[in-house]
Amino acid sequence: MKNVIEKQKPPPVIPYHRNSEVKVQRYLVAFYFYFWLW
């Protein structure tokens, strides 16, 4: 039972982390674009 819980727990956490990483990347890209346009 512990194995099943541990296996079920990681999936929900990974997508959220990936989403936050994508958001950070988008922020960085936007910042770079603004810097280049300046």
C-alpha positions in Angstrom: 0.0 0.0 0.0 2.8 2.4 0.8 4.3 1.9 -2.7 1.0 2.7 -4.3 0.6 5.9 -2.3 4.2 7.0 -3.1 3.7 6.2 -6.7 0.4 8.2 -6.8 1.8 11.2 -4.9 4.7 12.2 -7.3 2.6 12.8 -10.5 0.5 15.7 -9.1 3.6 17.4 -7.8 5.6 17.1 -11.0 3.1 18.9 -13.3 2.8 21.8 -10.9 6.6 22.2 -10.7 6.9 22.0 -14.5 4.1 24.6 -14.8 5.9 27.0 -12.5 9.2 26.4 -14.4 7.4 27.3 -17.7 6.0 30.5 -16.0 9.5 31.5 -14.9 10.9 30.8 -18.4 8.1 32.9 -19.9 8.9 35.7 -17.5 12.5 35.5 -18.3 11.8 35.5 -22.1 9.5 38.5 -21.7 12.2 40.3 -19.6 14.8 39.6 -22.3 12.4 40.8 -25.0 11.8 44.1 -23.1 15.5 44.5 -22.6 16.2 44.0 -26.3 13.4 46.4 -27.3 14.7 49.1 -25.0 
